[in-house]
Amino acid sequence: MNTLDARGYSCPEPVIMTKKALEKGLPLTVMVDGVTPLNNITRFAQNKGYKVESRAVGEDYELTISK
Amino acid sequence: MKNKQTLLIAATGLVVGALAVLLTLNGNPANMGFCIACFLRDTAGALGLHKAAVVQYARPEIIGLVLGAFIMSVAGKEFAAKGGSSPMTRFVLGFFVMVGALMFLGCPLRMVLRIAGGDLNAVVGLIGFVCGILGGIFFLKNGFTLKRTYTLSRLEGTWMPILSLGVLALLLLAPSLLAFSESGPGSMHAPVMMAQAAGLIVGALAYKTRLCMVGGIRDAVLFGDFYLLYGFVAIIIAALIGNLAIGSFNLGFDGQPVAFNDGLWNFLGMALTGLGSALLGGCPLRQLILAGSGNSDSAVTVMGMIVGSAFCHNFGLASSADGPTSAGKIAVIIGFAVVIVIGLANMRKEKV
């Protein structure tokens, strides 16, 4: 399982980190700590044709990106 | 979902452009319905942090932007006190973003409004702005990071809204304690309540959509994502229509309001602002909005911009309609050196 912890980083860094992590394989799980990176990564991944599922985990969010 | 987001940011841009024209029609300086750099500078002047008599006024728009974002983030249960991501570096970046903006005479938002008023000097500024952002993207692609933030106490995240309320209280209850320009741009302003309301509306919308002048160009280049750019373009469209309607569209380089026509320094001023803002992760407007919604790093950045604006006027760095000053040119060159060193010093060893 490919995972990325982008909590604490401000945009655009979580998106850049996601872009890089996607090269290492799918599915990718990304942890973020705000709605801004959640929305930005979701939009980025959907624009690239990936499927994105997300759920709240405490105060953070977990995104699962797959084909 | 995606289309709804796009519609909302386009609508936000239209509202910002329309309100900007409304504010100029009711007293704000021409092409200056909103200008984060100018208004922070005016507020610094009202508080006596600099003594430039023509640019002193506690701008209610700034207070409204911060409080609009604060109210919206609290209402949406999204208010989050976060900070600790290289605060002093952000202060210095904020300082030089202001040096660049006061060279050009406007923040990126005013640059957009100047373009919509027909000021071609602002198109030169835009070219510089894009070049600055491209420089920032170079650093980002090579692993630039100001490191992560941490969750802090709610009070830590609330200082910018509290300080804004303090300035509002002074403006409404004890204006005699503040300095107010009797002539020049600082003396020109819309009625307090109108400016306050416009700030609140734009603050709330900008929070909700994350409207950002830097982010629009950055995301388009970096990710092929045009979401934020729709807001940018919508501001130009609405302000252009508004300016044409009220007869204040004036196409050309010469005789533009609160502007000068030295292309090189318009270019370099906005390039410095673009580069610094790209490293900060957002334009001055976005920093204010983030500061209102609990981000204490952005609050520190705003403080850097306020101190920067005071330095610009205390040391004669700020341009005027007569053009740039020698000291200002030196400050912009120093600014590039400092910002580039910050970029180089904060790159991860491993590329991302």
Interface residues (C-beta under 8 A of the other chain):
Chain A: R7 G8 Y9 S10 C11 P12 E13 V15 I16 M17 K19 K20 D33 G34 V35 T36 N39 R43 F44 Q46 N47 E59
Chain B: K2 Q5 E78 A80 K82 S85 L140 K141 T145 L146 R148 T149 Y150 T151 R210 G215 R218 D219 L222 F223 G224 D225 Y227 G281 N295 D297 V352
